[in-house]
Amino acid sequence: QETVSTQSTWGFLNTNYLVTGSSDSSVALWDLENPQRSLSSHTQHTSDVVSLAVCEEDGNFFLSGSTDLTTKIWDVRMKNPALNSYEGHESAINSVAFLPKSTKLFATGSEDSTVRLYDLRMQKALQVFRDKSNQGESYDPIYSITFSRSGRLLFAGSENQQLKVWDVLGNGEILKHINLGHSKLIKKVAISADGFALASADPNGKIIISQPCLLYTSDAADDLLCVDLGGRRIFKKK
């Protein structure tokens, strides 16, 4: 068992290296075979680093989101690894995610109730996803985001206990709300590797596995925008 230090968020670059974000605004790279001290530490953020995502297609790239209202893209191969910074959110960036099979497109979920889609080659967001229906509430922080395996659907867990679904190719309006059975905010959402199950978790320790999960997995089937999250299994921390 190896211990690096107390960190806010982390992600594996590969089996040997770990990247972490901390409440002291730093982003650090660790060698898991020698975790006594970090290989490098960087303070390009000016406040807490609360979210990280490593690129599936190329583990040299990762994203960091912060309470300083910026998202940064990093390349660990570079002497100065922070390549660029992206703005637009009005509150903390609680979740970041790369589009599957892409090193260029990514999304950010924020305390300001919006999700933004970016191309790292452009400074401004390609799309801003909002939930204008929001059941009369103007403030519904986004805590976690994930994509379907095709990248066509975007899922978000938020304060109002429901799963939000957007069509990435749509106009930014909400596609669907799904009540998964949480009685508290949805703190984390994740898609299985095969794309046919979605896990969601709340602060009470309840984890709900929604399966079968028909999430639009075929890039060739544009008419199959099917979101059916039936057949749930619930796990509760004792």
N, C-alpha and C positions, 0 to 999 in steps of 0.2 A: 504494500500500500504506500503510495506516494502522496505527499501534500505539497501544494505549491504556495498558497496563501489564501486569505479570504478575498474573494472576488465577487462582483455583481453578476457577471455573465461570462460564458466561455464557449469555445467550440474547438473541435479537433480538426487541424489541418490535414493530418494523416495519423498513422499509428504511433508516430514518434514525437509529434509536435502539437502543442496546445496554444491557443491564443485566448487571452482573457481581457475583460474590461472591468474597471474598478470604479468605486465611488470617489476615488481621489482624482478622477478624470484621465487616468492612464490606460493605455492599451499595451499589453506585454506579450511577448513570445517566450514559450517555455519548451525546454527539452525534457521529455518525460523520463529519460534515463539519468538526468542530472538536475532535479527540480529544486535544488537548494536556492538558486537564484535565477532570475529570468535571463534569457539570452539578450533581450533588448526591451526597452520600455520607452513609450512615446506619449507625449502630453499635448497633442494637437487639439484635443477637445479641451474645453474650459470648464466643464462640469461633469457630473456623474455619467459614466458610460453604462447604459442599462440594457443594451441589446447588441447581439453579434450574429452574423450568419456567414458561414464559409461556403464558397461556390462549389457546387457538386462537380461541375465540369472541369474546374482547375483549382485545386486546393491552395494555390499560391495567393488567390484573391479572397478577401473577406470584406464584409460591411460592418460598420459600427454605428449605433444610434445613441444619442445622448440627450440629457436634459438641457444642453446648451442649444437645442433646436436644430442641430445639424446631423446629417448622415455623412460618413466618410467612406471612401473606397480605398483599400489598402492592397499592396503587393509586397509580400514578405521578401521577395528577391532584391528589392531596391534598397539602397542605402538610406534614402528618405522615403519610407514605404507609404506614407499617406499621399495618394495620388490626386485626390480631388475631394471637394466638400460640396454638399447639396443642402439648400435651404428651402423654406416654404411653409413648414409646419409652425404652428403658434404655441405648441406645448411639447412636452417630452416625447421622444420617439421610442416607444416601448417595444417595438418589434420591427425587424428588417428581414427580408427574404429575397433571394435570387429567383427569377423565373426558371423553372426546370429546363435543363439543356441549354442554358444561356449564360454567357459571361458578361453580357451587356445590359440586360434589363433586370430591374429589381423594384421591389415595393417597400414602402415604409408605413407602419401603423402608429398612430399618435394619440396622446392624451387629448388632443383637440378634436377628437371624434371623426377624423378623416383618415383615409388610406391614399397614398400617392404612388403613382407608377412613374419610374424614371428610366431613361436611357443614359448610361454613364457618360456618353459622348455629348450630352446636352445638359445645360444647367437647370432649366425649368422642367417641371413635371410634365409628362405626356398626358396624364389624366389624373383627376382628383375624384375619388370615390366617396360619396356621402350617402347617408341614410336620411333622406328628407322626411320619410314617413315617421320614423323615430317615436311614434306613439305620443306625440306632444312634448317630448323632451328634447331640448336643444343640446344637452351635454351628455354624451355617451362615450366615454373614453375607450379607445381600442387598445387591448392588451396583447393580442397575439394574432399573427396572420400566417397563412400558408396557401400554396397554390395546389390545384389539382395537378396530376402528373403531366397532363398535356399543356398546362399553363393557361388554359382557357378560363377556368373558374378561380376566383379569389375568395378565400374564406377568412372571416375575422371573428375573434371572440372579444366580447365587450362587457361593459358594466351591466347591461340590461338582461343578461342571462341567456340571450338567444344567439345562435350562430347567424352571422350575416353572410350573404353570398352575392357576389357581383360577377358579371360577365366582363372579362378583361377587354373584350372587343366592343363593349357596349358604350353608352353615353355617360357612364358614371353613376347612374341611378341604381338603387338596390334591386337585385333580381329576386331575392327570396329571403325570408326570415325562417329559421327552423328552431323550434323549441326542443332541445335535446334532453331536458329533464333536470337541469341545474337549478338550484335554489339560491346560488350566489353567482357573482360575476364569473365569466369564463376567462381564466387566467392564461390558458395555453391550449392551442390547437395544433394538430400535426396529422399529416397524411402518411399512410403506410407506403412502403416501397413499391407495391404493385398498384397503388392508387385506388383500391377498392375498400378501404376502411379509413375512418377518421376518428382520432382520439381527441377528447376534450377534457380539461381538468379545471376544477375550481379550488378556491382557498380552503375549503372544508376537507380536502383530500379525496373528493369524489372524482373518479375517472370514468368516463363513458366512452365505450368503443361502439361506434355506429357502423353496422355491417349487416347486409351488403350495402355498399355505398356506391351508387352509380353516379360518378362524378364527371362524366364527359372525359373519357380517356383516349379517344381516338382523334387525332388531328385531321383525319380524312372525313369525319362525320360531323360536319358543322351543324346539322339539324338535330343532333342528339344532346341538346342542353337539358339533360335529365339529372335532377338532384333528388334522390330518394334515400333518405337516411333512416330507414327502418331497421328492425332487428338489432336492438341495442343491448349491450352488456354493460352492467354497471359494477364498478369496483370501488369500495369505500375503505379508506384507511381506518384501521381499528384504533 
